[in-house]
Amino acid sequence: MFKFALLGTVLLAVPFAVPFAVPPAFRAAAPSAPDALAPLRATQWKVDPGHSSVLFRVVHVVAPFWGRFDKLHGTVVWDAAHPEASSVELSIDAMSVNTNDGKRDDHLRGPDFFSAKEFPVLTFKSTKVVSKGEGVLEATGEFTMRGVTKTISVPIERTGEGESPFKDTRAGFEATFLIRRSDWGVKGSIPTIADEVRIVVALECVKS
């Protein structure tokens, strides 16, 4: 649910912070301002949709129920030393909602819930990132769902980094957060289906 994103619901969104060439005149001035090039030290990671997930949890009557979105893309820029150089952007295909029941999925795509034909994408795009401790950043940004945009803050944990069998370098990120879906106009079947939704965005990303 969330360019999250999320998910979340973001989410879990995540073109920004792209490294650029620095003119020679600017490079010459850099020694007097050692942090001026901090954004260039940030690493950009592209989401691998086939190994990433956007899940949502909501209570139906008395029991928790899980669903997911199957299609997403985005980018994470991570710089723990200079968190202000970090960013997240995630796009989620609303039509890809999947609860393992075709009839229910069609209902969720309809006007009672996501209105996916009219609003085909959920996005999260960060506007500010701060450190929340080792391996954790908090991204504040705009989450758009069903045409409504609101500011949320999402804790993002870096879960690991390493070389993969695909001969590339990968990093993992995970975010879990709560929203009230009615704030975005998704009001179908309340209170039979709870207003509060937990969103989990788990991303495996490839180093750009």
Legacy VTK file of the C-alpha trace (Angstrom):
# vtk DataFile Version 3.0
C-alpha trace
ASCII
DATASET POLYDATA
POINTS 208 float
0.000 0.000 0.000
2.209 2.163 0.061
6.572 4.976 -4.534
5.007 1.930 0.671
6.223 1.509 -1.141
4.206 -0.067 1.029
3.512 -1.648 1.577
1.338 -0.592 2.951
0.473 -1.405 2.801
3.320 0.392 1.237
3.821 -0.020 0.381
5.504 -1.156 0.606
7.360 2.827 -3.902
10.683 3.346 -3.586
13.281 8.190 -9.839
15.023 10.129 -7.116
18.460 10.440 -5.590
20.074 9.287 -8.847
23.835 9.846 -8.853
24.934 12.570 -11.230
28.199 13.803 -12.690
29.854 16.556 -10.650
31.381 19.401 -12.689
35.151 19.879 -12.179
34.649 23.353 -10.686
32.395 21.888 -8.007
34.815 19.061 -7.240
37.565 21.571 -6.687
35.506 23.295 -4.008
34.626 20.050 -2.212
37.512 19.990 0.337
36.090 23.039 2.102
32.726 21.302 2.427
33.376 17.600 3.182
29.684 16.669 3.446
28.616 18.385 0.232
28.841 15.133 -1.736
27.109 12.955 0.872
24.175 12.079 -1.438
26.661 10.620 -3.942
27.822 8.075 -1.351
24.328 6.645 -0.946
23.689 3.249 -2.549
20.659 2.808 -4.771
18.800 -0.505 -4.692
16.144 -1.551 -7.217
13.281 -3.702 -5.940
13.203 -7.267 -7.297
9.429 -7.813 -7.624
9.773 -11.591 -7.817
11.373 -11.768 -4.381
9.466 -8.992 -2.610
6.110 -8.924 -0.847
3.403 -6.472 0.225
1.078 -8.087 2.759
-1.895 -6.752 4.687
-3.567 -8.068 7.841
-7.110 -7.116 8.847
-9.579 -8.601 11.336
-12.669 -10.169 9.744
-15.426 -10.451 12.404
-13.168 -11.954 15.119
-10.163 -13.462 13.324
-7.146 -11.922 11.590
-7.031 -12.395 7.841
-4.056 -11.924 5.497
-3.920 -10.831 1.866
-1.266 -9.520 -0.479
-0.477 -7.569 -3.622
1.392 -9.515 -6.294
2.830 -6.690 -8.430
5.108 -3.900 -7.221
8.232 -1.992 -8.169
10.369 0.700 -6.630
13.731 1.868 -5.362
15.454 2.230 -1.999
18.399 4.592 -1.491
20.136 3.721 1.786
22.878 5.709 3.503
23.097 4.911 7.214
25.890 7.442 7.754
23.910 10.210 6.069
20.219 9.223 6.442
19.105 12.508 4.874
20.543 11.150 1.600
18.280 8.085 1.809
14.898 7.725 0.155
12.176 5.210 -0.619
9.766 5.040 -3.512
7.293 2.196 -4.069
4.423 1.577 -6.497
1.851 -1.193 -5.983
-0.617 -2.452 -8.595
-4.080 -2.314 -6.982
-5.453 -4.827 -9.481
-2.943 -7.391 -8.194
-4.662 -7.777 -4.807
-4.756 -11.466 -3.948
-6.649 -13.185 -1.121
-6.794 -16.639 -2.742
-10.461 -16.176 -3.656
-11.323 -14.758 -7.086
-14.797 -13.527 -6.141
-13.513 -11.745 -3.051
-10.594 -10.258 -4.997
-13.021 -8.808 -7.560
-14.975 -7.249 -4.678
-11.791 -5.725 -3.255
-10.948 -4.257 -6.684
-14.383 -2.639 -6.846
-15.829 0.627 -5.494
-16.380 -0.682 -1.940
-12.639 -0.942 -1.475
-9.770 -0.012 -3.832
-11.687 1.155 -6.949
-8.749 -0.276 -8.858
-9.971 0.683 -12.340
-10.175 4.342 -11.349
-7.144 4.310 -9.024
-4.836 1.572 -10.353
-1.732 2.349 -8.275
-0.911 2.709 -4.579
2.270 4.685 -3.982
4.649 5.717 -1.236
7.326 8.373 -1.784
9.504 9.551 1.072
10.106 13.223 1.768
12.341 12.873 4.840
14.467 10.088 6.306
16.052 9.981 9.773
18.058 7.378 11.673
16.273 5.395 14.390
19.275 3.367 15.477
21.649 0.853 13.929
20.106 -0.753 10.853
16.824 1.171 11.127
15.693 4.324 9.336
12.352 6.101 9.596
10.931 7.309 6.294
8.268 10.015 6.385
6.461 10.532 3.129
3.283 10.605 1.077
1.171 7.454 0.837
-1.483 7.575 -1.880
-4.367 5.107 -2.071
-7.680 5.436 -3.875
-6.684 8.950 -4.980
-6.136 10.186 -1.418
-2.661 11.261 -0.277
-1.659 11.453 3.391
1.647 11.716 5.207
2.797 8.673 7.176
6.028 7.645 8.910
7.360 4.142 8.379
10.243 2.383 10.200
12.462 0.510 7.732
14.847 -2.216 8.885
17.773 -3.337 6.769
17.683 -7.144 7.038
20.927 -8.009 5.269
23.227 -7.612 2.272
25.289 -10.040 0.217
26.212 -11.569 -3.099
23.521 -13.693 -4.725
23.623 -16.750 -7.024
22.489 -14.356 -9.777
25.955 -12.710 -9.712
24.722 -9.443 -8.238
24.662 -7.733 -4.848
21.369 -7.701 -2.961
19.992 -6.083 0.181
16.863 -6.783 2.191
14.503 -4.258 3.786
11.346 -4.695 5.841
8.709 -2.292 7.131
5.641 -2.939 9.299
3.097 -0.249 10.119
-0.610 0.394 10.783
-3.133 2.565 8.965
-6.854 3.213 9.219
-8.131 2.467 5.739
-11.107 4.792 6.134
-8.650 7.723 6.170
-8.048 6.926 2.498
-11.710 6.369 1.646
-11.560 2.553 1.776
-14.671 2.106 3.898
-16.246 -1.110 2.639
-17.761 -3.502 5.222
-16.719 -1.610 8.367
-17.028 -2.888 11.143
-17.395 -6.492 9.875
-13.974 -5.964 8.367
-11.873 -3.833 10.724
-10.832 -0.288 9.885
-7.273 -0.799 11.168
-4.947 -2.604 8.764
-1.416 -3.850 9.393
0.867 -3.607 6.379
4.114 -5.523 5.959
6.486 -4.650 3.132
9.423 -7.031 2.611
11.813 -6.065 -0.170
14.743 -7.841 -1.775
16.631 -5.292 -3.847
19.439 -5.396 -6.396
22.319 -2.920 -6.199
22.126 -0.448 -9.081
LINES 4 211
2 0 1
9 3 4 5 6 7 8 9 10 11
2 12 13
194 14 15 16 17 18 19 20 21 22 23 24 25 26 27 28 29 30 31 32 33 34 35 36 37 38 39 40 41 42 43 44 45 46 47 48 49 50 51 52 53 54 55 56 57 58 59 60 61 62 63 64 65 66 67 68 69 70 71 72 73 74 75 76 77 78 79 80 81 82 83 84 85 86 87 88 89 90 91 92 93 94 95 96 97 98 99 100 101 102 103 104 105 106 107 108 109 110 111 112 113 114 115 116 117 118 119 120 121 122 123 124 125 126 127 128 129 130 131 132 133 134 135 136 137 138 139 140 141 142 143 144 145 146 147 148 149 150 151 152 153 154 155 156 157 158 159 160 161 162 163 164 165 166 167 168 169 170 171 172 173 174 175 176 177 178 179 180 181 182 183 184 185 186 187 188 189 190 191 192 193 194 195 196 197 198 199 200 201 202 203 204 205 206 207
